[in-house]
Amino acid sequence: ALLKRVPTEYLVDAHHWLILHGRYICKARQPLCYQCIVEPLCRYKQKNRQET
């Protein structure tokens, strides 16, 4: 989904941006979804819903 949205001239940089995004925003145990710019495209909340 993201590959279709990233302009060709940014693909190399986007690779590094995604690594940094994963390191600082989209952390495995505690993602910071409220700070995430790609949250509207993300399926994390759908996959990790907790019933209360």
Secondary structure, DSSP 8 states (H G I E B T S, - for coil): -HHHHS-GGGHHHHHHHHHHHHHHTS-SSS--GGG-TTGGG--HHHHT----
